[in-house]
């Protein structure tokens, strides 16, 4: 949500030196637009595909005098270009009088049988593992990447608007996008040069970043994180390509024949290689698909050139256009290697043609390929020296030597433009608003402090009534080696102040040894997670929701002090050891009891638990990618799995601790990008050895809020099931609109279907039941049969709302059991 808010508010080119520019519309004899028609400059392989409305735009650095326009079932049209710039052309295609032998159906859906394009596609599938760097044992190459943001659809009304009053100088030079034909203003540029190494035998890769430079925002953690997260790497040969948290079907996918229409359009020499040209376009609307064409070699069946454009009807929010170009070079007359990758995204509130927005553009150039130079496995296990500040402080001579594609005059001007803009007070204000929305913090540079998070200020619960919270943290830069953070809260119902404070220190950067500690004294909801947390700055919806289901009176007073140390000697493999001392008591003792049998108490019963615990953890996150090298890093992908193993030991008597026990916990979570959407899966297991009271047992996570919370049970009340041995599983699949898109009257709504099922099994020993017998909480575990729930949901309602309908599968005889419930969530998502 924060990333999308940021890009929609940040004022953001590829400044063209094109010699030929052309735009227009292609229609048939009746005046109806011809979607997905092929438009080429004559005697070239440069072309495009018309959109759903038959509209096209393209440009070239070369001078051309004729367009070739074609579509299956129509006669090919040659359209003269009288000048270098020709806008608003109208091309009328005439229905063909000659049938083509190769294709059975000539308009609309293409046949899957006797289609030469599909025969070629099958050969691409067979050869895809024999092309590119996968053909060699080892490989390495240079990689240069530039990412740019531009404000687009500039017109006189915008230039004269109050928004830009005092900043009119930024519009002195404007140009037109070669993809969309819109005017734009560049506002941000980030450059990175790196060396990439890989070993196919060891299945290892490594990227050493040697230089990074951006136009004026190097200290803003939110914007830099968004830039890195915006464009993830992809491989066009994969079955599915992930962009903006969505899984698009690749036109080279083995499932493509069920998703796309394919037409063999042309053949020609490209760089002395005979290639076929295949046009593709989607069979149905509203699915996550592309349209475009590709050129494929006739012997290796490797892709030489490809362009992909997301169809305007695709079920994706806030993105009006996505356009991709990839070019490959030939090595030794057989192997095709990626040479250049270009991607443009048009972010906008609306998909209307004239809607203003922000371009996000990435250009990646690859060079100096070298092969079969083996390196030891240890080489790939050791991270590059990313914390070396010199990476971000390279001289101009470094960039002159290592830019694999030079900046043109106007791209160089972005750096000067931003230096000037940063001196304009109005721009500073606009930038600060975008930064707050993106990070949640108000930056006070002169104090090196951030105030926030602004999203945590207000809350409500039955123990405190209305609650206000204000926090702050130190911030010198995104790679700070240490950080202090804290908050102060006040409950207007109990008239008490609460606080939390933490400190973190990155002791060793190479092995990422981090020491942390702090204290929290606050109201909390135990049992919202099976894995106990030592987070001293914790906050959850259970204590801050304005509305709840039923009576949420099972809250606790928590006084937690923690000290932890972690080390990450190998990327994504983290070891931790820590200790904590917590004191627990009921925040509403008349309604909720944590009482337990205590022979040493004068009454035989105690209401407060004091417990010291030491723990060791192993966390493995294969495939996770991060940015930054300070004490806090940011994840830039969410498609990695997480394996978690924890062993805890309670020490009776130490620091007046009450209980002695051992606890083992394991969890595994994995997202799956599937052809029919995205599946989230997680499994948790745990067992406690020894006798402990209710406050230290494992509670199956309930949810009495109206929010949909993954890894909780929507129809369980807090403390409805209590265990010392447990196993849970959660499955949630988002079809991303692939079902609704097949229902004609629902297509335009762009709704998304979500289904889920979750289950829990647990046990509770007689000894632990007896120990906690004084409490007024029913001590029930789902032992005899697995508790389960299932849900169906509709997402993307008005592009911001999701509603889930939750059904309880069993244990309906429990007191006040909720058989049905509705939860929801809202936010900005692609």
C-alpha positions in Angstrom: 0.0 0.0 0.0 2.7 2.5 1.0 4.7 1.8 -2.2 1.8 2.5 -4.4 0.8 5.6 -2.6 4.4 6.8 -3.0 4.6 6.3 -6.8 1.2 8.0 -7.3 2.2 11.1 -5.5 5.9 11.5 -6.4 6.5 13.9 -9.2 8.5 12.2 -11.5 13.2 10.1 -20.0 14.3 8.7 -22.1 14.7 12.0 -24.2 14.2 10.9 -27.7 16.2 11.9 -30.7 13.8 10.1 -33.0 13.8 10.8 -36.7 10.4 9.3 -37.4 7.2 9.6 -35.3 3.8 8.3 -36.2 0.5 7.7 -34.5 -3.0 6.8 -35.6 -5.8 4.4 -35.6 -6.5 1.2 -37.7 -10.1 0.5 -38.7 -11.9 -1.9 -41.0 -14.3 -1.0 -43.8 -17.2 -0.4 -41.4 -15.1 2.0 -39.3 -14.7 -0.5 -36.4 -11.3 -0.5 -34.8 -8.9 -3.4 -35.5 -7.3 -4.5 -32.3 -3.9 -6.2 -32.3 -3.1 -5.2 -35.9 0.6 -5.4 -36.8 2.3 -2.0 -37.6 5.8 -1.9 -39.0 8.2 0.6 -40.6 8.8 -0.8 -44.1 12.0 -2.6 -44.6 12.6 -2.9 -40.9 11.8 -5.2 -37.9 10.7 -2.2 -35.9 7.0 -2.3 -35.1 4.1 -2.3 -32.7 0.6 -3.7 -32.2 -2.6 -1.6 -32.0 -4.4 -1.5 -28.7 -7.9 -2.6 -27.9 -9.2 0.6 -29.7 -7.0 0.1 -32.8 -4.7 3.0 -31.7 -0.9 2.9 -32.2 2.1 5.1 -31.7 5.8 4.4 -32.5 9.0 6.2 -33.4 12.5 5.4 -34.6 15.9 7.0 -34.7 15.9 6.1 -38.4 14.0 7.9 -41.2 11.2 5.9 -42.8 8.7 6.9 -45.4 6.2 4.0 -45.4 4.2 2.0 -42.8 3.2 -1.6 -43.4 -0.1 -2.5 -41.6 -1.5 -6.0 -41.6 -3.9 -8.3 -39.8 -5.0 -11.8 -40.5 -8.1 -11.8 -42.7 -7.3 -8.4 -44.2 -5.2 -7.2 -47.2 -1.8 -5.8 -46.2 -1.8 -2.0 -46.4 1.2 0.3 -47.3 0.7 3.8 -45.8 3.0 6.6 -47.0 4.5 8.9 -44.4 4.9 12.4 -46.1 6.9 13.9 -43.2 9.1 12.8 -40.3 6.3 13.4 -37.8 2.8 12.1 -38.7 0.1 12.1 -36.1 -3.5 11.1 -36.1 -3.3 8.9 -39.2 -6.3 6.7 -40.1 -5.6 3.4 -41.8 -8.5 1.4 -43.3 -7.9 -2.3 -43.8 -9.9 -4.1 -46.5 -11.2 -7.6 -46.0 -8.9 -10.1 -47.8 -10.3 -11.8 -50.9 -7.6 -14.6 -50.7 -7.6 -17.2 -48.0 -4.4 -18.3 -46.3 -3.7 -22.0 -46.3 -1.8 -22.0 -43.0 -4.5 -20.7 -40.8 -8.0 -22.1 -40.5 -9.7 -19.1 -38.8 -8.8 -15.7 -40.1 -10.2 -13.3 -37.5 -10.7 -13.4 -33.7 -9.7 -16.7 -32.1 -7.0 -18.6 -34.0 -7.0 -22.4 -34.5 -4.8 -24.5 -32.2 -4.6 -27.2 -35.0 -2.7 -26.9 -38.2 -1.3 -23.5 -37.0 2.4 -23.0 -38.1 2.9 -20.5 -35.3 2.1 -23.0 -32.6 4.4 -25.6 -34.3 7.2 -23.0 -34.0 6.2 -22.3 -30.4 6.6 -26.0 -29.5 10.1 -26.0 -30.8 10.8 -22.9 -28.7 9.7 -24.9 -25.6 12.0 -27.8 -26.6 15.1 -25.6 -27.1 14.7 -23.0 -24.3 17.1 -24.8 -21.9 19.7 -24.9 -24.6 19.9 -21.2 -25.1 21.4 -18.3 -23.1 23.7 -18.6 -20.1 22.1 -21.9 -19.1 24.0 -23.5 -22.0 27.4 -23.1 -20.1 28.8 -24.5 -16.9 29.8 -21.1 -15.6 29.1 -17.5 -16.8 29.8 -13.9 -15.9 28.9 -10.6 -17.5 28.6 -6.8 -16.9 25.2 -5.3 -16.1 24.2 -1.6 -16.3 20.8 -0.5 -15.2 19.0 2.8 -15.1 15.6 3.4 -13.6 13.7 6.6 -14.3 10.5 8.2 -13.2 8.7 10.8 -15.4 5.6 12.9 -15.0 3.6 12.2 -18.1 0.7 13.7 -20.2 2.0 17.3 -19.8 -0.3 19.9 -21.3 -0.8 23.7 -20.9 -3.4 23.3 -18.2 -1.0 21.4 -16.0 1.9 23.8 -16.7 -0.3 26.8 -15.7 -1.8 25.0 -12.7 -1.3 26.2 -9.1 0.5 23.0 -8.4 3.5 24.1 -10.4 3.3 27.8 -9.8 6.9 28.9 -9.1 8.3 25.8 -10.8 7.5 26.5 -14.4 11.2 26.2 -15.3 10.9 22.4 -15.2 8.8 22.5 -18.4 11.3 24.3 -20.5 12.2 21.1 -22.4 9.6 18.4 -23.0 9.6 15.4 -25.4 7.3 12.6 -26.4 7.5 8.9 -25.4 8.3 6.6 -28.3 5.9 4.0 -26.8 2.8 6.0 -25.9 3.2 9.3 -27.7 2.7 11.3 -24.5 4.8 14.2 -23.4 6.6 13.7 -20.2 9.0 15.4 -17.7 11.8 13.3 -16.1 12.1 13.7 -12.4 14.2 10.8 -11.1 17.1 8.7 -12.4 19.0 5.9 -10.6 22.0 4.1 -12.2 23.7 0.9 -11.1 26.7 -0.9 -12.5 27.5 -4.5 -11.4 29.2 -7.7 -12.3 27.1 -10.9 -12.3 28.5 -14.4 -11.8 26.8 -17.8 -12.1 27.5 -21.5 -11.9 24.9 -23.8 -13.4 26.5 -26.9 -11.9 26.4 -25.4 -8.4 23.1 -23.7 -9.0 24.6 -20.5 -7.6 24.5 -16.8 -8.7 26.0 -13.6 -7.3 25.8 -10.0 -8.2 28.5 -7.5 -7.1 27.3 -3.9 -7.2 30.3 -1.8 -8.0 28.6 1.6 -8.4 25.2 3.3 -7.6 24.1 6.8 -8.4 20.8 8.6 -8.3 19.4 12.1 -8.8 19.1 13.7 -5.5 17.2 11.2 -3.3 20.0 9.0 -1.9 18.9 9.7 1.7 15.3 8.8 1.2 14.7 5.2 2.3 11.2 4.9 1.1 11.8 6.1 -2.5 15.0 4.0 -2.9 13.2 0.9 -1.6 10.4 1.5 -4.0 12.7 1.9 -7.0 14.4 -1.5 -6.2 11.1 -3.2 -5.5 9.4 -1.8 -8.6 11.2 -3.9 -11.2 12.2 -7.4 -10.4 14.2 -9.6 -12.8 12.3 -11.9 -15.1 12.9 -14.5 -17.8 10.6 -14.4 -20.8 11.0 -18.2 -21.2 9.3 -18.8 -17.8 5.7 -19.9 -17.9 4.7 -16.9 -15.8 6.2 -13.4 -15.4 5.7 -11.6 -12.1 5.1 -7.8 -12.2 3.6 -5.7 -9.4 2.6 -8.8 -7.3 0.7 -10.3 -10.2 1.5 -13.4 -12.3 1.2 -12.8 -16.0 1.1 -15.7 -18.5 4.2 -15.5 -20.7 3.5 -15.7 -24.5 6.2 -18.4 -24.5 4.5 -20.4 -21.8 3.5 -24.0 -22.4 0.0 -22.9 -21.3 0.1 -20.0 -23.8 -1.9 -21.9 -26.4 -4.9 -21.8 -24.1 -4.4 -18.1 -23.3 -3.2 -16.5 -26.6 -3.9 -16.5 -30.3 -0.8 -16.9 -32.4 -0.3 -15.9 -36.0 2.8 -16.5 -38.2 3.1 -13.1 -39.8 6.4 -12.7 -41.6 10.0 -13.9 -42.0 13.2 -11.9 -42.6 16.9 -11.7 -41.9 17.8 -10.0 -38.7 21.6 -9.6 -38.1 22.2 -12.2 -40.8 19.9 -14.7 -39.1 16.7 -15.9 -40.7 13.8 -15.4 -38.3 10.1 -15.9 -38.1 7.8 -13.2 -36.8 4.8 -14.3 -34.7 2.1 -12.0 -33.5 0.2 -13.0 -30.3 -2.8 -11.5 -28.5 -5.1 -12.7 -25.7 -8.1 -15.0 -26.3 -10.1 -13.4 -23.4 -10.3 -10.0 -21.8 -9.5 -9.1 -18.2 -6.9 -11.8 -17.8 -3.3 -11.0 -16.9 -1.9 -11.3 -20.4 0.2 -9.4 -23.0 -0.1 -8.6 -26.7 2.8 -8.1 -29.1 5.1 -10.0 -31.3 8.5 -11.8 -31.3 11.1 -12.8 -33.8 12.5 -16.3 -33.4 15.5 -17.9 -35.2 14.7 -20.7 -37.6 17.4 -23.2 -36.5 18.1 -22.6 -32.8 14.5 -21.4 -32.1 15.9 -18.9 -29.7 14.2 -15.5 -29.4 16.0 -12.7 -31.2 13.5 -9.8 -30.4 10.3 -9.6 -28.4 7.9 -7.0 -27.3 5.2 -7.4 -24.7 2.4 -4.9 -23.9 -0.1 -5.6 -21.1 -3.6 -5.3 -22.5 -5.6 -2.4 -21.2 -8.3 -4.7 -19.9 -5.9 -6.7 -17.7 -7.0 -6.9 -14.1 -4.3 -4.7 -12.5 -4.8 -1.5 -10.6 -3.0 1.8 -10.9 -1.0 0.7 -13.9 -2.4 1.9 -17.3 0.3 0.5 -19.5 3.3 -1.9 -19.3 5.5 -2.2 -22.3 8.6 -4.5 -22.5 11.3 -4.9 -25.2 14.1 -7.4 -25.1 16.9 -7.8 -27.7 19.3 -10.8 -27.9 22.7 -11.1 -29.5 24.2 -14.1 -31.3 27.2 -15.9 -30.0 29.0 -18.5 -32.2 26.1 -18.6 -34.7 24.0 -20.6 -32.3 23.6 -19.2 -28.8 21.4 -16.1 -28.1 22.3 -14.0 -25.1 20.2 -11.1 -23.6 21.7 -7.8 -24.8 19.1 -5.1 -23.8 16.0 -5.1 -21.7 13.6 -2.1 -21.6 10.4 -1.8 -19.6 8.0 1.1 -19.3 5.1 1.3 -16.8 2.5 4.0 -16.8 1.2 4.5 -13.3 -2.1 6.4 -13.1 -5.3 6.6 -11.0 -7.4 6.0 -14.2 -6.9 4.0 -17.3 -8.5 6.6 -19.5 -6.3 7.7 -22.4 -5.9 11.3 -21.2 -5.3 10.6 -17.6 -2.1 11.9 -16.1 0.3 9.7 -14.4 3.9 8.7 -13.7 6.2 6.7 -16.0 8.5 4.2 -14.4 11.2 3.1 -16.9 14.0 0.6 -16.5 16.7 0.0 -19.1 19.2 -2.8 -18.5 22.2 -3.5 -20.8 24.4 -6.6 -20.7 27.9 -6.9 -22.0 31.3 -8.6 -21.7 29.9 -12.2 -21.4 32.5 -14.7 -20.4 32.0 -18.5 -19.9 33.4 -21.6 -18.2 35.5 -19.8 -15.7 34.9 -21.8 -12.5 34.9 -20.3 -9.1 34.8 -22.1 -5.7 31.4 -22.4 -4.0 32.8 -20.1 -1.2 32.9 -17.3 -3.7 29.1 -17.4 -4.1 28.5 -17.6 -0.3 30.4 -14.4 0.5 28.5 -11.2 -0.1 30.2 -8.4 -1.9 31.4 -5.5 0.1 28.0 -3.6 -0.3 28.6 -1.6 2.9 31.5 0.1 1.3 30.4 3.8 1.0 32.6 4.2 -2.1 29.9 2.2 -4.1 27.6 5.2 -3.7 30.4 7.8 -4.2 31.9 7.0 -7.6 33.5 9.8 -9.6 32.2 10.8 -13.0 35.1 9.0 -14.6 33.8 5.7 -13.3 30.4 6.2 -14.9 32.0 7.4 -18.2 34.0 4.1 -18.3 31.2 1.7 -17.2 28.0 3.0 -18.7 27.1 0.4 -21.2 24.6 2.8 -22.7 25.6 6.5 -22.5 23.2 9.1 -21.1 21.9 11.5 -23.7 21.9 15.3 -23.1 18.5 15.4 -21.4 19.1 12.4 -19.2 22.2 14.1 -17.9 20.0 17.2 -17.2 17.9 15.3 -14.7 20.7 15.6 -12.1 20.9 19.3 -12.6 17.1 19.7 -12.6 16.8 17.9 -9.2 19.5 20.0 -7.7 17.5 23.1 -8.7 14.2 21.7 -7.6 15.4 20.8 -4.1 15.9 24.5 -3.5 12.2 25.3 -4.3 10.1 25.4 -1.1 6.9 24.1 -2.8 8.7 21.1 -4.2 10.2 20.3 -0.8 6.7 20.3 0.7 5.3 18.1 -2.1 8.2 15.7 -1.7 7.8 15.5 2.0 4.1 14.6 1.7 5.0 11.8 -0.7 7.7 10.6 1.7 5.4 10.5 4.7 2.8 8.5 2.8 5.5 6.1 1.6 7.4 5.5 4.9 4.9 6.5 7.5 7.4 8.8 9.2 7.9 12.5 9.3 11.6 13.3 8.7 13.3 16.0 10.7 16.7 16.2 9.1 18.2 18.8 11.4 17.7 16.5 14.4 18.4 13.2 12.5 15.0 12.0 13.8 11.9 10.5 12.3 8.5 11.0 14.0 6.0 8.2 13.6 4.7 5.9 12.5 1.8 8.1 11.6 -0.3 5.0 11.0 -0.1 3.9 14.6 -1.3 7.1 16.3 -4.9 6.2 17.2 -6.4 3.0 18.8 -9.1 1.6 21.0 -9.6 -1.4 23.3 -11.8 -2.3 26.2 -9.0 -2.0 28.8 -7.7 1.5 27.8 -10.6 3.0 25.9 -9.4 5.5 23.4 -5.6 5.3 23.0 -3.1 7.7 21.5 0.5 6.7 20.6 3.4 8.8 19.5 6.8 7.4 18.4 10.2 8.4 17.1 13.4 6.9 15.8 16.9 8.0 15.0 17.6 8.3 11.3 20.9 9.5 9.8 20.6 7.5 6.6 19.2 4.3 5.2 22.3 2.4 6.2 22.7 3.5 9.8 24.8 1.0 11.8 22.6 1.7 14.9 19.1 2.8 15.6 17.2 3.9 18.7 13.4 3.8 18.6 10.6 4.3 21.1 7.0 5.3 21.7 4.8 6.7 24.4 1.1 5.9 24.7 -1.8 7.0 26.9 -5.1 5.3 27.5 -8.0 7.6 28.2 -10.0 4.8 29.8 -7.5 3.6 32.4 -5.6 6.9 32.6 -2.2 5.2 32.3 0.9 5.9 30.3 2.6 3.1 28.4 5.9 3.0 26.7 8.3 1.0 24.5 12.0 1.5 23.8 14.5 -0.5 21.7 18.1 -0.2 20.6 19.9 -2.0 17.8 23.6 -2.1 16.9 25.2 -3.7 13.8 28.4 -4.9 15.4 29.9 -6.7 12.4 28.8 -5.9 8.8 30.3 -8.8 7.1 28.5 -11.5 9.2 25.7 -9.1 10.1 26.1 -9.6 13.9 23.4 -7.5 15.5 22.8 -6.8 19.2 19.4 -5.5 20.3 17.5 -4.9 23.4 14.7 -2.9 25.0 11.7 -2.7 27.3 8.0 -2.5 26.8 5.3 -1.8 29.4 1.9 -1.9 27.8 -1.5 -3.5 27.2 -1.4 -6.4 24.8 -3.4 -9.3 23.4 -1.7 -12.6 24.0 -2.6 -15.5 21.7 -2.7 -13.7 18.4 0.3 -15.7 17.3 1.5 -19.1 18.1 5.1 -18.0 18.1 5.9 -15.8 21.2 7.6 -12.6 20.3 10.2 -10.6 22.1 9.4 -7.5 20.1 9.4 -4.6 22.6 7.7 -2.3 20.2 4.7 -4.6 19.4 1.3 -3.4 18.3 -1.5 -5.3 16.8 -5.1 -4.9 15.6 -6.5 -6.7 18.5 -5.7 -3.8 20.9 -6.2 -1.0 18.4 -9.4 -1.9 16.5 -12.2 0.5 17.0 -14.9 -2.3 16.5 -14.6 -5.9 17.5 -16.8 -9.0 17.3 -18.1 -9.9 20.8 -16.4 -8.8 23.9 -12.7 -8.5 23.6 -11.9 -8.4 27.3 -9.0 -11.0 27.4 -6.2 -8.4 27.5 -3.0 -8.5 29.5 -0.6 -6.1 31.2 2.8 -6.9 29.8 6.2 -5.8 31.1 8.8 -7.2 28.8 12.5 -6.7 28.8 14.6 -8.4 26.0 18.2 -8.8 24.9 19.0 -10.6 21.6 21.9 -11.3 19.3 21.8 -12.5 15.8 24.3 -13.5 13.1 23.9 -14.1 9.3 27.1 -15.8 8.2 25.5 -17.0 5.0 23.0 -15.0 3.0 19.5 -15.6 4.2 20.5 -18.0 6.9 20.2 -16.3 10.3 21.0 -17.7 13.8 19.7 -16.0 16.9 20.0 -16.3 20.6 18.2 -14.2 23.1 16.7 -13.8 26.6 13.6 -12.1 27.9 12.0 -11.3 31.2 8.3 -10.8 31.2 5.7 -10.1 33.8 2.1 -10.9 32.8 -1.2 -10.1 34.5 -4.8 -9.5 33.4 -5.7 -6.0 32.3 -9.3 -6.7 33.2 -9.1 -9.0 36.3 -12.9 -8.9 36.9 -13.6 -10.3 33.4 -10.4 -12.3 32.5 -8.2 -14.3 34.7 -4.6 -15.5 34.4 -4.8 -17.2 37.8 -3.0 -20.4 38.5 -2.3 -22.7 41.4 0.7 -21.5 43.5 1.3 -23.5 46.7 3.8 -20.8 47.9 1.1 -18.0 47.7 -0.8 -17.3 51.0 -4.0 -17.9 49.1 -2.7 -20.8 47.1 -3.4 -18.9 43.9 -1.3 -16.3 42.0 -2.6 -13.8 39.4 0.8 -12.7 38.1 3.4 -14.6 36.1 7.1 -13.6 36.1 9.2 -15.6 33.7 12.7 -15.5 32.4 13.3 -17.4 29.2 16.3 -18.0 26.9 15.8 -19.0 23.3 17.7 -19.9 20.1 16.4 -19.5 16.6 17.3 -20.5 13.1 15.6 -18.6 10.3 16.2 -19.6 6.6 14.7 -17.5 3.8 16.0 -18.9 0.5 15.4 -16.6 -2.4 14.9 -13.4 -0.3 16.5 -10.3 -1.7 17.2 -7.2 0.3 18.6 -3.7 -0.1 20.7 -1.7 2.4 23.6 -2.7 4.5 22.8 -1.1 7.8 21.2 -2.5 11.0 17.8 -2.4 9.2 17.3 -3.7 5.7 14.3 -3.8 3.4 13.0 -6.9 1.5 12.5 -6.2 -2.1 10.6 -9.4 -3.0 7.9 -11.5 -1.4 8.1 -14.7 -3.3 10.5 -16.5 -1.0 9.8 -19.2 1.5 10.6 -19.0 5.3 11.6 -21.8 7.6 11.7 -21.0 11.3 12.9 -23.2 14.1 12.9 -22.1 17.8 13.9 -23.7 21.0 13.1 -21.9 24.3 14.0 -22.7 27.9 12.2 -21.3 30.9 14.5 -21.1 34.0 12.7 -21.3 37.3 14.2 -19.3 40.1 16.5 -17.1 38.0 15.5 -13.5 38.5 12.5 -14.8 40.5 11.2 -16.6 37.5 8.3 -18.9 38.2 8.5 -21.9 35.9 10.8 -24.4 34.3 9.9 -25.7 30.9 11.2 -26.4 27.3 9.4 -25.4 24.1 10.1 -26.4 20.5 8.4 -24.6 17.6 8.7 -24.9 13.8 7.0 -23.1 11.0 7.2 -23.1 7.2 5.6 -20.6 4.8 5.7 -20.5 1.1 4.0 -18.4 -1.6 3.3 -20.1 -4.9 3.0 -18.3 -8.2 0.6 -20.4 -10.2 -1.1 -20.1 -13.5 -4.4 -19.4 -11.8 -3.2 -16.8 -9.3 -1.2 -16.8 -6.1 -1.3 -19.4 -3.3 -0.2 -18.6 0.2 0.6 -21.6 2.4 1.9 -22.0 5.9 2.4 -24.8 8.5 3.2 -24.4 12.2 4.1 -27.1 14.8 5.0 -26.8 18.4 5.2 -28.6 21.8 5.8 -27.4 25.4 7.5 -29.8 27.8 6.8 -29.1 31.4 3.9 -27.6 33.4 3.0 -24.0 32.7 0.0 -21.8 33.3 -2.4 -20.2 30.8 -0.2 -17.2 30.2 2.6 -19.4 28.9 0.5 -21.9 26.9 0.0 -21.7 23.1 -3.3 -20.2 22.1 -4.7 -21.0 18.7 -4.9 -17.6 17.2 -8.4 -16.2 17.1 -9.6 -13.0 15.5 -12.3 -10.9 17.0 -11.7 -7.9 14.7 -13.4 -7.1 11.4 -10.1 -7.3 9.6 -9.0 -10.3 7.6 -5.7 -11.4 9.2 -3.7 -14.2 7.6 -2.5 -17.0 9.9 -5.4 -16.4 12.3 -8.8 -18.1 12.6 -11.6 -15.6 11.7 -14.4 -17.5 13.6 -12.4 -18.2 16.8 -12.5 -16.0 19.9 -9.4 -15.2 21.7 -8.4 -18.1 24.1 -11.2 -20.3 22.7 -8.6 -23.1 22.1 -5.6 -23.4 24.4 -2.8 -26.0 23.8 0.6 -27.2 24.8 1.0 -29.3 21.6 -0.3 -28.0 18.3 -0.3 -28.1 14.5 -1.9 -25.6 12.2 -2.1 -25.2 8.4 -3.3 -22.2 6.4 -4.0 -22.1 2.6 -5.3 -19.0 0.8 -5.5 -18.7 -3.0 -6.1 -15.5 -4.9 -7.3 -16.2 -8.4 -6.7 -12.5 -9.4 -9.9 -12.3 -11.3 -9.4 -15.3 -13.7 -12.8 -16.7 -12.8 -14.8 -13.5 -12.8 -13.2 -12.5 -16.1 -15.0 -15.4 -17.8 -18.4 -14.0 -16.7 -19.3 -11.3 -19.3 -21.3 -8.9 -17.1 -18.6 -9.0 -14.4 -15.5 -8.4 -16.5 -15.6 -4.7 -16.3 -15.7 -4.7 -12.5 -12.2 -6.3 -12.3 -13.1 -8.2 -9.1 -10.8 -10.9 -7.7 -11.7 -14.2 -6.1 -10.1 -15.5 -2.9 -10.7 -18.8 -1.3 -9.1 -20.1 1.9 -9.1 -23.1 4.2 -7.4 -23.4 7.6 -7.2 -26.0 10.3 -5.8 -26.6 13.8 -5.2 -29.6 16.0 -4.0 -29.4 19.5 -3.7 -31.1 22.9 -3.5 -30.0 26.5 -2.2 -32.2 29.3 -4.2 -32.9 32.5 -1.3 -31.4 34.5 -1.6 -28.0 32.7 -5.3 -28.0 33.0 -5.0 -28.6 36.7 -2.4 -25.9 37.1 -4.6 -23.3 35.5 -7.9 -24.5 37.0 -8.5 -21.2 39.0 -8.8 -19.2 35.7 -12.3 -18.3 34.4 -11.2 -19.2 30.8 -12.5 -22.5 29.5 -9.4 -24.8 28.8 -10.3 -26.6 25.6 -8.0 -28.0 22.9 -9.1 -29.3 19.5 -7.9 -32.8 20.3 -10.7 -35.2 19.2 -11.1 -33.6 15.8 -9.3 -31.0 13.7 -10.9 -27.6 13.9 -11.3 -26.1 10.5 -12.7 -23.0 8.7 -13.1 -22.1 5.1 -13.7 -18.8 3.4 -14.6 -17.2 0.1 -13.8 -13.6 -0.6 -14.1 -10.9 -3.2 -11.2 -8.5 -3.6 -10.5 -5.3 -5.6 -13.9 -3.8 -4.8 -13.6 -0.2 -5.9 -9.9 -1.1 -6.2 -9.3 -0.8 -2.5 -11.6 -3.2 -0.6 -11.6 -6.9 0.1 -14.5 -8.8 1.8 -14.2 -12.3 3.1 -17.1 -14.6 4.1 -15.9 -17.0 6.8 -17.6 -20.3 7.7 -16.8 -22.4 10.8 -16.6 -26.1 10.0 -17.1 -27.7 13.4 -17.0 -27.2 17.2 -20.3 -25.3 16.8 -21.2 -26.6 20.3 -18.6 -24.4 22.0 -20.1 -21.5 24.1 -20.9 -18.5 21.9 -19.4 -20.2 18.8 -19.5 -18.1 15.7 -20.7 -20.2 12.8 -20.3 -17.3 10.3 -18.5 -14.1 10.1 -17.5 -11.3 7.7 -14.1 -9.7 7.7 -12.4 -7.4 5.3 -9.4 -5.3 4.6 -8.6 -2.2 2.5 -5.6 -0.8 0.9 -3.9 0.1 -2.3 -2.6 -2.9 -4.2 -1.8 -3.6 -7.8 
